[in-house]
Amino acid sequence: MEGKEFNGKIQTVIGKETKFFGLIESSENIRIDGKHDGELSTKGDLLISETGEVQGRVKVRNLLIAGAVQGETDITGKLKILSTGNFQGEAKMSVIEIREGAGFQGKCQQIKAK
């Protein structure tokens, strides 16, 4: 990933060779290096690495995408898409940052920070 884009401590990791289908609920920071299909909800931050893929509904504090996300996101803080990242779907967030080279296809709605 580009520099030190994520400063938080990661408590949960979905490994590069792991595919997970279903619901993930947490209050901690999560990194996905593999694939997740379903619903993911955490009070913490979510990092999708270059090898990570998420399809479904995501509800998080902050979302950093270096891989691929397809679906609906509800982000109370910041959505950041790095140059290697790709987003397709609907995004609600307080702040959005899209780096040059990143992909964004869909709708976005800015909400007030909580």
Summary of the structure (lengths in Angstrom):
residues: 114
radius of gyration: 12.4
end to end distance: 27.9
largest distance: 37.1
contacts: 399
relative contact order: 0.16
helix: 0%
strand: 60%
